[in-house]
Amino acid sequence: MRIPWDRRMKRLFQEAPQDLVAWLFPEAQFVNIVSPELEGEPLFTDVLFEVILNGQRFLLHIEFQKRRDASMAERLWEYNVRATLQYKLPVWSCVIYLKKGRVLETPFLVRALPNGQTVHRFDFEIIKLWEIPTRELKEKGLVGLLPLLVLTQDGARRDVVEEAIEGLTPSEGEPKAELLSLTYGLASLAFENEEDQEWLIRRFAMLHDILRETRAYQEMKREGLEEGIQQGKLEALRQMLVKMVQTRFPNPRVIRQAKGQAAIIEDSEVLQDLIVKVSLAQTSDEAERYLLTWPGPNEEHQ
């Protein structure tokens, strides 16, 4: 199944650009988002920011990678040269790897003549999120980095998600709703254990009123409906509902209800809503009531 890691990261960098610039260049100031479309043959960068450092402007170019790309250095080089020529500013390129695996190890590219004389040398930065200590990133005190905690060295844990939620829902002031949605999105992609996934659904169900109007949340709903069904998500949701009931309410009658309802529900959004409701149920009677009253095929659901 294709996982939209880069889409989550692009959204994050758009929501908290100054925090993310300060992470990479502590003394720099974000100015504005520059169009990622480069002239000539169509080419799009992931992120292109205009930044000021020591009174001078430059562009910060970022690419997100989930897995190794043997041509990554060449790609960065092409993006960098084309952006430099187009915007008449120096460009610093950075590739951020999101998941542990084989990655580019050398942060430079050299092109030389047969006699060894260097023609081009291109330097860039490599960041492997899973190698960054979770506490180190948290201690930077940048709210915009909190959704990234789950991708760090020890980050794929429930307590880390709780820390991020706490930081994004201050006791005074408005909650950072878009960043909360992105925290959920990245955690749902980072957690591999099914029990952790079920916990994540229950935990963020409690924040539904905050999240439901955010762009990130609406985008995730669209992805779940338009892409997830095509790649087997409907069946995965059916299994999740049944397993949740078997684990939390091991009552044969309720389990039969869960299996029966899961088999006939054809709408992933209905299944997602039902999973959330059942996960929050306190008794088997309450869970059964939710299972028996989900919207039928001719009814609208919220």
C-alpha positions in Angstrom: 0.0 0.0 0.0 1.4 3.4 -0.9 1.8 5.5 2.2 1.7 9.3 1.8 4.6 10.1 4.0 5.8 13.0 1.9 2.3 14.6 1.9 2.3 14.6 5.7 5.7 16.2 5.8 4.9 18.8 3.2 1.8 19.8 5.2 3.9 19.9 8.4 6.5 22.2 6.9 3.8 24.5 5.6 2.1 24.7 9.0 5.2 25.5 11.1 7.8 26.9 8.7 9.7 29.0 11.2 10.1 26.2 13.7 11.4 23.9 11.0 13.8 26.5 9.6 15.1 27.1 13.2 15.7 23.4 13.6 18.0 23.3 10.5 19.5 26.8 10.8 19.0 28.1 14.4 19.8 31.7 13.6 17.8 31.9 10.4 14.4 33.5 9.8 11.7 32.2 7.5 10.5 34.7 4.9 8.1 32.9 2.7 7.2 29.7 0.8 8.6 29.7 -2.7 6.9 27.9 -5.5 8.3 24.3 -5.8 7.7 24.3 -9.5 11.0 24.7 -11.4 11.1 26.2 -14.9 11.8 24.2 -18.1 10.9 20.5 -18.1 8.3 20.2 -15.3 10.1 19.5 -12.0 8.8 19.9 -8.5 10.7 20.0 -5.2 9.1 18.9 -2.0 9.8 22.1 -0.1 11.4 25.4 -1.1 11.6 28.2 1.5 13.1 31.7 1.3 15.2 32.3 4.4 17.3 35.1 5.9 20.6 34.3 7.7 23.0 37.0 8.9 21.1 39.5 6.8 21.4 37.6 3.6 18.7 35.7 1.7 19.0 32.1 0.5 16.6 29.2 -0.3 16.2 26.1 1.8 15.4 23.1 -0.3 14.1 19.9 1.4 13.2 16.5 0.0 11.6 13.7 2.0 12.5 10.1 1.4 11.0 6.9 2.9 13.5 4.5 1.2 16.8 4.6 -0.6 16.9 6.1 -4.1 20.2 5.4 -5.9 19.9 8.6 -7.9 19.1 10.8 -4.9 22.3 12.9 -5.0 21.9 13.6 -8.7 18.3 14.6 -8.2 19.2 17.0 -5.4 21.9 18.4 -7.6 19.5 19.0 -10.5 16.9 20.6 -8.2 19.6 22.8 -6.6 21.0 24.1 -9.9 17.7 24.8 -11.4 16.4 26.6 -8.3 19.6 28.6 -8.1 19.3 29.7 -11.7 15.6 30.4 -11.5 15.6 32.5 -8.3 19.1 34.0 -8.5 19.8 33.0 -4.9 22.1 30.4 -3.2 20.2 27.2 -2.4 21.0 24.7 0.4 19.6 21.2 -0.1 18.7 18.7 2.5 17.2 15.2 2.3 15.3 13.9 5.3 14.9 10.1 5.5 11.8 9.1 7.5 12.1 5.3 8.0 15.1 3.2 8.9 16.7 1.4 6.0 19.3 1.7 3.3 19.9 5.4 2.6 22.4 7.8 1.0 25.4 8.0 3.2 27.7 10.6 1.6 26.5 14.2 1.8 28.2 15.4 -1.3 28.5 14.6 -5.1 31.7 15.0 -7.1 32.0 15.0 -10.8 35.6 14.9 -12.1 37.7 14.5 -15.3 39.4 11.2 -16.0 42.6 12.7 -14.6 40.9 13.3 -11.3 40.5 17.1 -11.7 37.2 18.1 -10.0 34.7 19.8 -12.3 31.7 20.0 -9.9 31.4 19.4 -6.2 27.9 19.6 -4.7 27.4 19.5 -0.9 24.1 18.9 0.8 22.7 17.6 4.2 21.4 14.2 5.1 19.1 13.7 8.1 18.0 10.3 9.3 15.1 10.9 11.7 15.3 7.5 13.4 18.9 8.4 14.5 17.9 11.6 16.3 17.3 11.1 20.0 13.7 11.8 20.8 14.5 14.0 23.9 17.1 16.0 21.9 14.4 17.0 19.4 11.9 17.7 22.1 14.3 19.9 24.1 14.7 22.3 21.2 11.3 23.7 22.5 9.9 24.2 19.0 6.2 23.3 18.9 6.3 22.7 15.1 8.7 19.7 15.7 6.3 17.9 18.1 4.6 15.9 15.3 8.0 14.6 14.3 8.8 13.0 17.7 7.1 9.8 16.7 9.6 9.3 13.9 12.7 9.8 16.0 15.0 7.2 17.7 12.6 6.1 20.5 9.5 7.9 19.2 7.1 5.2 18.1 5.6 4.9 21.6 2.3 5.9 23.2 3.9 8.1 25.8 5.7 10.1 23.1 2.4 10.7 21.3 1.0 11.8 24.7 3.8 14.3 25.1 3.2 15.7 21.7 -0.6 16.0 22.4 0.2 17.8 25.7 2.5 20.3 24.0 -0.1 21.0 21.3 -3.1 21.5 23.6 -1.8 24.2 26.1 -3.9 24.9 29.2 -3.9 28.6 28.0 -4.4 29.5 24.4 -5.8 27.8 21.4 -4.8 24.2 20.6 -2.6 23.7 17.6 -5.3 21.8 15.7 -3.5 21.3 12.4 -0.4 20.1 14.1 -2.5 17.7 16.2 -4.0 16.2 13.0 -0.5 15.8 11.6 0.7 14.1 14.8 -2.1 11.6 14.3 -1.3 11.1 10.7 2.4 10.5 11.3 1.8 8.3 14.3 -0.7 6.2 12.3 2.0 5.6 9.7 4.8 5.0 12.3 3.0 2.6 14.6 3.2 -1.0 13.3 1.5 -2.8 16.2 -2.2 -3.3 15.7 -2.9 -2.7 19.4 -1.1 0.6 19.2 -3.1 1.6 16.2 -6.3 0.9 18.1 -5.1 2.9 21.0 -4.3 5.8 18.6 -7.8 5.8 17.2 -9.3 5.8 20.7 -6.9 8.6 21.9 -7.6 10.9 19.0 -11.3 10.2 19.1 -11.2 12.2 22.3 -9.9 15.2 20.3 -12.4 14.9 17.5 -14.0 18.2 18.1 -10.7 20.0 17.8 -9.5 18.0 14.7 -12.6 17.6 12.5 -12.4 21.0 10.8 -8.6 21.0 10.1 -7.3 20.7 6.6 -5.0 17.9 7.6 -7.8 15.8 9.1 -10.1 16.4 6.0 -7.2 15.3 3.8 -6.6 12.2 5.8 -10.4 11.3 5.5 -10.2 11.8 1.7 -7.1 9.6 1.5 -8.8 6.9 3.6 -11.9 6.9 1.4 -10.4 7.4 -2.1 -7.1 5.5 -1.7 -7.6 3.1 1.2 -10.6 1.3 -0.2 -8.7 0.6 -3.5 -5.9 -1.0 -1.6 -7.8 -3.2 0.8 -8.4 -0.8 3.7 -12.1 -1.8 3.9 -11.1 -5.4 4.8 -8.5 -4.2 7.2 -11.1 -2.0 9.0 -13.5 -5.0 9.2 -10.8 -7.1 10.8 -9.9 -4.3 13.2 -13.5 -3.9 14.4 -13.9 -7.7 15.0 -10.6 -8.0 16.8 -11.3 -4.9 19.0 -14.6 -6.5 20.1 -13.0 -9.8 20.7 -10.3 -8.2 22.9 -12.5 -5.7 24.8 -15.8 -7.5 25.0 -15.4 -11.3 24.8 -19.1 -11.9 24.8 -20.1 -14.5 22.1 -23.3 -12.5 21.3 -21.4 -9.2 20.8 -18.7 -10.9 18.8 -21.3 -12.4 16.5 -22.8 -8.9 16.1 -19.4 -7.4 15.2 -18.7 -10.1 12.6 -22.1 -9.8 11.1 -22.1 -6.0 10.9 -18.5 -5.9 9.6 -19.4 -8.2 6.8 -22.2 -6.1 5.5 -20.8 -2.5 5.9 -19.4 -1.3 2.6 -18.5 2.2 3.6 -15.0 2.7 5.2 -16.1 6.0 6.8 -19.0 4.2 8.5 -16.6 1.5 9.7 -14.1 4.1 11.0 -16.8 5.9 12.9 -18.1 2.6 14.3 -14.6 1.5 15.4 -14.1 4.8 17.3 -17.5 4.5 19.0 -16.9 0.8 20.0 -13.4 1.7 21.3 -14.9 4.2 23.6 -17.7 2.0 24.9 -17.5 1.1 28.6 -19.6 -2.0 28.6 -20.5 -4.8 26.2 -24.2 -3.6 26.2 -23.0 -0.1 25.1 -20.8 -1.7 22.4 -23.7 -3.8 21.2 -25.9 -0.8 21.0 -23.4 0.9 18.7 -23.1 -2.2 16.5 -26.9 -2.4 16.1 -27.5 1.3 15.4 -24.9 2.2 12.8 -26.3 4.1 9.8 -27.9 1.7 7.3 -27.4 1.9 3.5 -30.2 4.5 3.1 -29.2 6.6 6.0 -26.8 9.5 6.2 -24.0 9.4 8.7 -22.0 12.2 10.2 
